[in-house]
Amino acid sequence: MRRNRKEDKARRAGKGLVWAVMLFFFSAFLLLGLRDMAYQGFLLAVTVPAMIWLGSNVLPLLFPSDRLLLSLTNFLCALGVLVLYDTSPSDAYSQMAFYGIGIAAMGVCIWVVRLSGSGRRLSRMLIPLSLLLLSLPLLMGTEINGARNWIRVAGVSFQPSEAVKILMLIVLAAFMSRRRFWIWFPFAVVCLGLLMLQKDLGTALLYYGVALLMYFASCGSFAVLGAGLAGGAGAAFLGYRMFAHVRRRVAVWRNPWADYENAGYQIAQGLMAIASGGLLGVGLGLGDPTRIPEYRNDFIFAVICEQFGLIFAVCVLAMYVALVWRGATVAMAARRSFHGLLAMGATLMLGLQTFVIIGGVIKLIPLTGVTLPFVSYGGSSLLSSMCLIGLIQGVSSLNEDDLREDARLAYLGEGAGL
């Protein structure tokens, strides 16, 4: 009885949070529509809250779900649509379409996790598929910002490495949970090698960091963690010596003003946008985000700081922290090592990617070419981020099933005792 009351209270609080988020974005898009007297803003004022409602209420009807995790995800996805609309309504519509597809993809990932069992059979099929996808940019890819990591099929561009994030986590979790070092380690090494050949060092950093931390979570050896960190430092130094664009990024990180009109222009503009926003921001739809060349992708956090201010930006960071905390909680509550490692890997991927890109934007670390999860423009990035949430939600639903089964058995045991 006490547990049912707690569940009802949490459910009511979750519904209240969803309606608050819907009201926020309805008001924001309505204001932008009134400012421009454009039907696009009014249309998004209806469709974006509707997507939030669908994303927060449909999946819990199909599977047991973590409503806080869903609310955080939907807020960040809608925030990306809102920021993009101010500079390009067409980009906002594209992002909203992928947002809708991402909700369906989350459901598919939850279903896959629930049916995967130990993941052994599924992971054996995913190894060749992952390597094939990562090889495609080397065969038919195009080079952007020094990295050859995009391919174009039927007029649509996407990054295969975004899809392989999901596949790699399933493979690593399955074989790490069964202590099959001779399978997952060569697989991870080949994936990293293919990314190095593409010069996609930002994604390689994510893959390496997640694989290392997942292995540490599975074995608990600080010696292995230290050796892995030392190896990563050595690989970073090797990449610095081998690739000219990496050396340029390090130089810009050290002093972007030394080459302001060329390589340092973007990060300098990003820092000025953050500073101009102050604590409260210049206002929704104001400022000039187009001064930053990659304002839609790498530097969208700087646009958020400029328009909404540092207080709001800190709240956004707190949402990512809460998302990581919830993911780690789900992972630690898992009864099976495969599911625990899978949820932990998905959480680490989102957390590490967020740290890498925001750290680069605020000049804490050298900038790497990764996107801000859920917010940056790009269909492949948004879909992969929502699929990662789907993996966590899948494990969470299994945890809930286990708890309900425990409660049922306890009830039957009490009845038998009577």
Protein Blocks (a to p, Z undefined) as FASTA:
>chain_A
ZZmmmmmmmmmmmmmmmmmmmmmmmmmmmmmmmmnopaklmmmmmmmmmmmmmmmmmmmm
mpccdfklmmmmmmmmmmmmmmmmmmomklmmmmmmmmmmmmmmmmmmmmmmmmnonomm
mmmmmmmmmmmmmmmmmmmpcceehiacbcceehiacdfklmmmmmmmmmmmmmmmnopa
klmmmmmmmmmmmmmmnopaklmmmmmmmmmmmmmmmnopaklmmmmmmmmmmmmmmmmm
mpmklmmmmmmmmommlmmmlmmmmmmmmmmmmmmnmmnonbehiajfklpmklmmmmmm
mmmmmmnojklmmmmmmmmmmmmmmmmmmmmmpmbfklmmmmmmmmmmmmmmmmmmmmmm
nomaccdddddehkagcfklmmmmmmmmmmmmmmmmmmmmmmmmmmmmmmmmmmmmZZ
